[in-house]
Amino acid sequence: DTEVTQTPKHLVMGMTNKKSLKCEQHMGHRAMYWYKQKAKKPPELMFVYSYEKLSINESVPSRFSPECPNSSLLNLHLHALQPEDSALYLCASSQVLGRRYGYTFGSGTRLTVV
Amino acid sequence: EDKVVQSPLSLVVHEGDTVTLNCSYEVTNFRSLLWYKQEKKAPTFLFMLTSSGIEKKSGRLSSILDKKELFSILNITATQTGDSAIYLCAVEGGVRKTSGSRLTFGEGTQLTVNP
């Protein structure tokens, strides 16, 4: 299995809703990442988990709450989002050491906040 | 702050042409430079470069890194319409080897290959 699987693929939510994005990989990677990508822009790092511990938070607003329940799963809990949070949310994973093959990205969740 | 600059931002060529995409960077604790191809969804991995002067090749694509001058190029020979995509350059930096690392992406080069 050489894939990162993200669900759902599309999500429309209101500003008062609570929802979660899910990411799963079975490559034994111990680093997992959330990126946000706005239209026609490059991905921007949000969070990094290393060995299931949060190691980097790029000053992301608290309405985004990451969780890494085990080495294969990464969640992003969403609450009270704003329309400007609409974007493609990409999950990625990598080895922590010796990242010879780079990072593997999931297909993303296209989020629309209404 | 880490910075990655790609050029050109947009390129239109005909099938069979050869293209060169450029990426320059400034990053603290440089660990690697990566090239990705992005069509509609997730970026797909092309190359990871860590050492200067060693060319990496995969079919019609090749890439090389110059760590002294802080840049990389991605070459595509005999382009095909299927090469049309955004090509992203990303540089990996980090604080500690065991902390995971951050990828900083450039704006990308939008390549269009016309028949």
Interface residues (C-beta under 8 A of the other chain):
Chain A: V4 A31 Y33 Y35 K41 P42 P43 E44 L45 V48 Y49 S50 Y51 S55 I56 E58 L88 L90 A92 S94 V96 L97 R99 R100 Y101 G102 Y103 T104 F105 G106 S107 G108
Chain B: R31 S32 L34 Y36 K41 A42 P43 T44 F45 M48 L88 A90 E92 K97 T98 S99 G100 S101 R102 L103 T104 F105 G106 E107 G108
